[in-house]
Amino acid sequence: MEQRAEHVGKTAIILEGGSFRGQFTAGVLDVLMEHKIQPDACYGVSAGVLNGLSYKSRQIGRPNRINLAYCNDERYMGAKSFARSGSFIGYDFMLNDVQDRLDPFDNDAYLANPMPLVAVATDIVFGTAAYLEVKNAVLDIDAVRASTSLPLMAPPVEIDGHLYLDGGVADSVPIEHVLEDAGYDRAIVVLTQHRAYKKSPYELMAAARTRYAEYPYLLDAIENRHERYNEQREHIWAYEDEGRALVLAPHRPVEVGHVEHDTAKLLDLYIQGRQEAERLLSNIKSFL
C-alpha cells in the first residue's frame, strides 16, 4: 500500500524487449531525450532494459550506435560467443569492452538521474516475474543480465540466491504490474511489434523441456507464454481506451530478426521509432 500511495499521480514508461527489435525503442527514446521528456519511472524487459540504461544516463544515440557498429561482430552476439561462454549474447564484450572503452557508459549521469530503472526478469523456480531495480549500472549489472538471458541462449543468472532468465518469459510488457500492483496512474508503452501482431507457440519447446526438466513452473511459463502475451496486448488496448496508457508501436510488421546483421534494416527500424515519437510528441507531453 505504501508503494501504491507513493506512485499516485505518477507515470512510468514500459519498454518491451525483442533483441534487435529494440532499435524501434532506441529511436523513440532518443526523441524523448532530445525534448527532455522523462516519466517518473522506467521498466525494461530484456532488450528494453538495455535501452533503459542509456535513457537514464541520457546518452542520446548510444544504443543505435552500438547495434549498428557491432551487429556483425561475433563478440557481441553469435555462435562463437555461445561456444566460448555458454551465452549467445557476448556479455563480457557488451558489458566490459563496449561499456568501458568502445562507447563508454556514463554511470555518473546514471546515478544523478532520480528516475528508477526496473529490470523485469523471470524466476526459474516459480516461473513468475521479478522486478529488480538497477540502482547502479555497475553494481547491479546482474539484474540487466538476468532480464536479457534468453532461455536456451544463456545460462540463468543468480542474484541473492534466486536464479533468473529473460523477463519476457513471465511478463513481456508489465503494464498490469505497473498500473495495478505498483500503483502508477499512467504508462507510456513502447512495443517492438506492430499492433496486429500475434505471438505463436515457442518453437524450441522440446529442447526447453530437456534443458529445464527440473523447473516445471518455468516450462509452464514458456509453453503458455504466447497465450499470455496475446492476452496482455488486449489489456494494453483496454488501458489505452481508458486513457491510462499511451502506446507507441511500429506501423507495419517488423522485418528485423531476433539476430539481425543487416544494418539498413536496423537503421530503418530506428528511424521508424523516431518518426512515431515525433508524430505523437504533443500527445506524449499532454499525457505526462
Secondary structure, 3 states (H helix, E strand, C coil): CHHHHHCCCCEEEEECCCHHHHHHHHHHHHHHHHCCCCCCEEEEECHHHHHHHHHHCCCCCHHHHHHHHHCCCCCCECHHHHHHHCCCECHHHHHHHHHHHHCCCCHHHHHHCCCCEEEEEEECCCCEEEEEECCCCCCCHHHHHHHHCCCCCCCCEEECCEEEEEHHHCCCCCHHHHHHHCCCCEEEEECCCCCCCCCCCCCCHHHHHHHCCCCHHHHHHHHCHHHHHHHHHHHHHHHHHHCCEEEECCCCCCCCCCCCCCHHHHHHHHHHHHHHHHHCHHHHHHHC
